[in-house]
Amino acid sequence: QVQLVESGGGLVQAGGSLRLSCVVSGSIYSINTIEWYRQAPGKQREFVSRILSGGITNYADSVKGRFTISRDNAKNTVHLQMNSLKPEDTGVYYCRFPIFNSWGQGTQVTVSS
């Protein structure tokens, strides 16, 4: 199993930026996919982005062109740079290690209009 710890959430005005981080314990991190999900109040958790071990990235249509996922293998960390934030980006953001279906505790992002 692995442990994931998210950080970097906060309150920001629409149009602003935040950078989320997910630190993954365990040496197998560098050879595996890491994903970001989010859950808005009263809604189901939804996929946001993923990064594969080789650096290939995927994004939900709703965040393409605004969010960028990256990984720092030396620090076992995945970042999610979020720009041009909108009120509909509000929610709890979670990172996930899909092979073990392990989740972090989440970090709150609130975008005010």
C-alpha positions in Angstrom: 0.0 0.0 0.0 0.9 3.6 -0.4 0.0 6.8 1.4 -0.9 10.0 -0.3 -1.0 13.5 1.3 -2.5 16.5 -0.6 -1.8 20.1 0.1 -2.1 23.5 -1.5 -5.8 24.1 -1.4 -7.4 27.4 -0.3 -9.7 30.2 -1.2 -9.1 32.2 -4.4 -11.1 34.6 -6.5 -12.3 33.6 -10.0 -9.5 33.9 -12.5 -6.9 33.1 -9.9 -4.5 30.2 -9.6 -3.6 27.5 -7.1 -1.0 24.8 -7.1 -1.9 21.5 -5.5 0.7 18.9 -4.4 0.3 15.2 -3.7 3.2 13.5 -1.9 3.2 9.7 -2.3 5.0 7.4 0.0 6.7 4.2 -1.3 9.4 3.6 -3.9 7.0 2.3 -6.5 5.6 5.8 -7.0 7.9 6.6 -9.9 6.7 3.8 -12.0 3.1 4.3 -11.7 0.2 6.5 -12.7 -1.2 9.1 -10.3 -4.6 10.7 -10.7 -6.4 13.8 -9.4 -10.2 13.8 -8.7 -12.5 16.4 -7.3 -15.9 16.3 -5.5 -18.1 19.3 -5.4 -20.8 19.6 -2.7 -23.7 17.4 -3.5 -22.0 15.9 -6.5 -20.2 12.7 -7.4 -16.5 12.6 -7.4 -15.1 13.2 -10.9 -11.9 12.7 -12.7 -9.7 15.7 -13.3 -6.3 14.6 -14.6 -3.7 11.8 -14.6 -0.1 11.4 -15.3 1.5 8.2 -16.4 5.0 7.0 -15.4 6.3 8.1 -18.8 4.9 11.6 -18.5 1.8 11.2 -20.7 -1.0 13.3 -19.3 -4.8 13.2 -19.6 -7.4 15.9 -18.6 -11.1 16.2 -18.2 -12.6 18.4 -20.9 -13.7 20.9 -18.2 -10.1 21.7 -17.2 -8.2 21.3 -20.5 -6.1 24.4 -21.2 -6.3 25.6 -17.6 -4.8 22.9 -15.5 -1.4 21.3 -15.8 -0.3 18.1 -14.1 3.4 17.3 -13.5 5.5 15.0 -11.5 8.8 15.3 -9.6 10.0 11.7 -9.2 12.9 12.8 -7.0 10.4 14.1 -4.4 7.6 11.5 -5.0 5.3 14.4 -5.7 2.7 15.2 -8.3 1.5 18.8 -8.8 -1.7 20.1 -10.2 -1.3 23.7 -11.4 -4.7 25.3 -11.7 -5.0 28.6 -13.6 -8.0 30.7 -14.6 -10.0 29.1 -11.9 -13.8 29.3 -12.0 -16.5 28.9 -9.3 -17.4 25.6 -10.7 -13.9 24.3 -9.9 -14.8 24.5 -6.2 -14.6 21.2 -4.3 -12.4 18.8 -2.4 -9.5 17.6 -4.6 -8.1 14.1 -4.0 -5.1 12.3 -5.5 -5.3 8.6 -6.2 -2.9 5.7 -6.7 -5.1 3.6 -9.0 -3.2 0.3 -8.8 -4.1 0.0 -5.1 -7.1 2.3 -5.3 -5.5 4.4 -2.6 -6.8 7.9 -1.9 -5.5 10.9 0.0 -7.5 12.8 2.5 -8.2 15.6 0.1 -7.6 19.4 0.0 -10.4 22.0 -0.2 -10.4 24.4 -3.1 -12.9 27.3 -3.0 -13.3 29.7 -5.9 -15.3 32.8 -5.2 -17.1 34.7 -8.0 
